[in-house]
Structure formats: structure tokens, C-alpha cells
């Protein structure tokens, strides 16, 4: 009774699993884990976005100014010269008796560094608060962009944070340039909604004022969305900020059937909105989106309930995208494009085809050579090689790894290198045969001798590949993944697989004693 | 089939000065090229914009240049054929960070009059990203050197580690020299190829070193030069076979893999050649130069075995409860 050939069993199991799990990738079936193709192979849009974190800090300062403005009015604290710059908010308290009141209010806002000079306050963010604000802006941007793209209706968009405050966006399967354009605009849209009060006293002079003069009054000039020549002079500190928005939907106006966007505010927003409209009847309230005034209606009465409308000549698609953007929240900080790669679907298909040709060609050449040189041992090595390819594909499919063009090259290269272990083993076996060892001994000791070399060599290669993975980006990472799986697979197939096969055939090899047939080496007797 | 007579020991080390001189010339020449001619950084590292356009007729290069010159943004753009005469690549150093602006569309509308252009690829890389990639690439190289150095020093001996690194530096410098000489674009794929060369050459060196290590233990000779000759001869057919099969696949990649991996496969070809030569003629002579002492190595190996036995003996005693 022959001992169970455990090595062969493990190898066959690996082979069967490998073939089984790589089938979905080959046949592109619906079920089962498949290798996902990189954008360079299937076409699509890849972008690296940088978050402009300075802007996040600036808008944080602005919102603090808004809070101080709202609170002081509500509590009848008289303040003057409330100004916000890029880094700080300053104001003067008119009545020293209000000091404790305003200070207890400031204490409620976290992360403020307050400097006091008599009754003149200057407020900065603490360093920790700056860091936290920047962090929050980045993760909020990731979340927001993901939400927007999800609602846009694309297949499997990837949005991920990358080191140094960058965001990676991948959109596979974008087919037309128009689609791409729309997706990019949707991402870029700040969707920063502000409700601002018109400076009623000075509005008539808006066309004479420079930006600097306006800001000296605490005002800002924004153009009209439809007519850029028409300008509004608005109080720079907004009444309300889009952060208090809970929902935005497209509707159609009853007067002219134009698309409009209805928005709803949260309870705090609704309260501020109600208070402001209640005490400013007869004045104008401007609805500002991303630095443009959409409308500036006169307030007729107190508006409770916290809902409003943006109208302003949208197209239906546009209104839809603006609503998506508003709903998924404003980008606290605008993003800019650091890197963009778009690959047309035809180029991707061509790349797949060419690398498949290379793969088959390389395999064929190597396999023929191995049989010529090593005889039947060469066939064993080829079986290991084929198993290797299946295992690489199935492991990649299992982990959902992405196959890129350099990754394909990595697979092709693995074929060249995968036979290395078998070459080392076969050379050792030949050597031992020459020294006069029996076939059984030659195989056993051949494997034993080859082992340290194979392990050391593969392990050092593995180290470099692991470093590549850690430091590489995009295609290099893909290459590192395929190479490392290839290295591990080739160790499994070469060390266990061919050994198992040799053991299985051992009785026959010993019986025939034709070493030239089995090992491609003629033993001189 | 077999190529080399197994029993024969070739005297590789006899011509080591000649081969070292050749390597030194290639090495210094490469350094000179890198310093004077420099590297042709593709947009991955230098930043800029690359647009690949395909026509269904031969691409009218002159017309394309004229059409592009109409817009200031594309002034000075480089227009070259890519792979076939139907395909062109347009390259310029500018890169827009504006998300809603589309360079591809702008180019498409400019090129309308030149035929039926299909925009197949648009790559835009900002300058900051390029810098970051370059730094990361250099970092990856240094860290993998250090990691490998430690691993080999632990598995072999420190002289083996230094000799390996010397061979690595040799291969990488010569490969980069070839990249400079043949004006190959340095992009992410090229970097991946250089690092593959590193892995391949390491593999090759380690296999020979492994044989030298076992030769030191088993050989009758105590002369390191003799042992190196014996070991390199014994591994010669393996070295050439593996280089051969790998080279075959790389050649297939080069000829049939498409233009996108042309540079990649060319770099690999140079690297495999350099790597094969260096494992024989750089790594091994360095062992001699570092004054590797066979007797000392044997003594230290023996001491290691003795120490291991001692530990086992102590454990056995402890387990039996004698101590």
C-alpha cells in the first residue's frame, strides 16, 4: 500500500480551486468574485483631487462671525465693527456690562483663541482646532463627493482618501465626453448656499464701489447669475449658511413651469430664518449659490417652517445636479484637480488584446523550451506553470484586486521567472544523477538542496515587491500585487506541486531508468 | 538536452579584471550620461498634459501642429507619432487644475479640421504630484536596499550583503544609463520596470551566493576564488536558462505587448542582461575584495551549529528537570 501522496493532493486541490475561482473572471459570469480591470484596461476616468484646506479655515471663521452676529442681536448686545478676515474675527463691545454675557457665549464655541484689548476682541482658531477643521474638511469632501457620484448613477465609482489631503476618484465605464464633463462639474460644484442680507443703505452705490471699499463697510459684492453686469452689495456675514440645509428637491414653478429647487432647513436654520425674516420685512434677502446671486426677493412677511426656493433659469439637468450637490452637502473646501487620466474604451480593449497575445506567446515559448530541455520533467514544470497562472488569477479575483496594464506585464514576467524554481531543482537533480546518486535519492536531495536557494531568492524579491506596494501608487501597486501573488504561487507549485508529481511517478521512473526521457539528461553508466 | 558540461569548472575569476573594467566603463558612462544628458521625465514625474489621438488615416502631423498653434494654451506642444502613423501623442508642460475645464474637448474642437480624430487618452498631472511621485520612487529604492541588506546579512554574512548591494547599484545605474541613452520616457511604468530589474537581479545573485555558501561548507578547497569558480560553473546552466526564459517573455512583451509597454519591456531587457552579468562578475569578485575568509566563515558556522546543539542539550536537560 502506497503512502498517501499529500503533496500531490494539496497541489491538485490548489489547481482545482484555482481553475474554479478563475472561471468567473475568464467567462465574465454574473456570479462569483472576478478580477476587476484597471481603468487603463477598461477605460474610464481617474482623478486625484487636492482639497483646498485654506478655504475650509476661511469658511469656519466666517461661520463663527455669523454666530456672533446672530447671538449678539438676539441678546441685544451692542457690538460694532464686526469684521472677519482670513484668519480672525474682530469686533468691539460697546457696553462693558455685556462682557460676561458675550464671553460665556464665546466659551460655548469650541477651539477659539480669544485676545482682548480693552473692549476690542480678536478671535482666532487654536492650532488643534485648525488641524481638526482641515481633517474634517477632507473627510467631509470624500463623503460629499461619494454621495454626489452615487446619486449621479454611475457604476461603481471609487472615492478614497489618499495621503496628504488628497482624494482619489475613479469612474470606470464613462463612455462619452459629455458624461465625463457632467461628472467633473458635479464634483467641482461647491454647492455653497448662503442667504444674505442686502446692504439697503449703500446698494445704490454698488457700481461705484471697489471690492476693498465694500469690505471696509463689512460688505461684499456678488454678481447676478443670469446677468453678470448686475451687481448686489451684500452684508459679508451671511444670515444663514448651507450647512443648515437638510433637503433639496427639484420642482417646477407654477408661474412659468421652469425648474426650481426647493430647500428645507434644519430646526436651528428655520429659527434663524424665521427671526430674520420677521424683523426685516420690506427688505431684500439674497439667495446666493457659489458666489452668485440667484434671486433677491423682498421679504413680505415672517417665513416660518424653514423652507425656501431657488429659482433662476436652470435647465432640468442643471437643476437636478444642483439639487444633488445641495443635498449631499456643500464642499467645506473647494477641490482642485492634481491629476487626471482618462482612457477611452477602445484603447483599453486594445491593451487587453495585446497583453493577452503577449501572455499566450510567452507561455507557449517557455513551455516548448522546457520540454525540449528537460524532457518529462519539463512537462511537470509546465503543469506547475499553468497551475500558477490559474492560482494568480483566482487569488486576485478573491481579493478583488485590480488588474492593470503593468499588472498584466507582471503576469507575463512571472511566467518567465516561475520556471526558475523548477530549473534550479532540475539542475540539482541532474547534478546528483551525474554524481551517481540513485533516482530516488537524486529527486529527494535535489529538492532539499534547491530549497534554501529558492526560499532566499524568492524572499528577497518579495521584500522589494512589498516595498513597492507600500510606496507605489496606482499602476505600480497593481504590478506589486500581481508579482507578489506570482512569487507565492510559484513557490507553492514548484516546491509542492512538482515534488508531488515526481513522487507519484517515482516507481515508473525507477523502472524505466531512461534518464534522458525523464530528465533530459543522459546518464553515463 | 544540455548546454554545459557539468563536471567542468570554468575559470570565471581569471578574467574578472577585464570584465570589471568593462562594467566600470559602463557604470561611469551611465553616470556621465545621467549627469549630462539627464533623464527624459514623462508627465508622471515632470507634470504636464498628454493627449493621445487616433485617426483612421495616417495622422497629418503638420496640420495638427498648425491647428494647435491657434490656441495659446497649446503653443509649444510636442506632437509625435505613437506606435503607428495613425496615432499621435500631443504633449505640453501646462496642466490645468480646474475641474470643470476639459482639455480633451478643447483639443478635439481644434483638431476637427484635420480629419476624424478620436481622443483616446488624456493624462494631466500637476507639478506637485510629480514631485511626490519622484520622492516616493527614490524612497522605495532606498528602503528596499536597506531591507535586503539586513535580510542577506542575517541569512548569509555581511560581506555577502554588501556585495549584493554593489551588484544592485551596478545594475540599476546601467539600466538608468540605458534609459537616458535611448531617451525612454521616465514614467510610472518605467519605474516599475527598474524595480523589477532590481528584484530579478537580486534573485540571480542570491542563487549564486547560495551555491557559494554551500560550496564553502562542502568544497575541498579553502580558496575563495576556487570556490567561486566551482559555484558559478555549477549554477551556470540555471543562470542562463532562467535569463533565457525571462528574456524570451520580455521579447514577446516588447514585440507584441503594444506601445503602452514598449518602454517597460525595453528597460527589462537591458536590466536582465546587466543583472545576469553582475551576479557573476560584480557580486562574486566583491566577495574576494572584501577579503572573505573561508576558514573564519567555517569556524563561525561551526560555532553556530555548536551553539544550537548546546541550546538543544540545555532544553533537553530542562525538560527532563535536571537543572
Interface residues (C-beta under 8 A of the other chain):
Chain A: X40 X47 X48 X49 X50 X164 X177 X180 X181 X184 X185 X187 X188 X335 X336 X337 X338 X339 X340 X341 X342 X343 X344 X346 X347 X350 X351 X354 X355 X357 X358 X361 X362 X365 X366 X369 X370 X372 X373 X374 X405 X406 X409 X410 X412 X413 X415 X416 X417 X419 X420 X423 X424 X427 X430 X431 X434 X449 X452 X453 X456 X457 X458 X459 X460 X461 X463 X464 X465 X467 X468 X470 X471 X472 X473 X474 X475 X476 X479 X483 X520 X521
Chain B: X1 X2 X6 X7 X52 X54 X96 X97 X98 X99 X100 X102 X104 X105 X108 X118 X119 X120 X121 X122 X123 X124 X125 X126 X128 X129 X132 X133 X136 X137 X139 X140 X143 X144 X147 X148 X151 X152 X155 X188 X189 X191 X192 X195 X196 X198 X199 X200 X202 X203 X206 X207 X210 X211 X214 X234 X235 X237 X238 X241 X242 X244 X245 X246 X247 X248 X249 X250 X252 X253 X256 X257 X258 X260 X261 X264 X265 X268
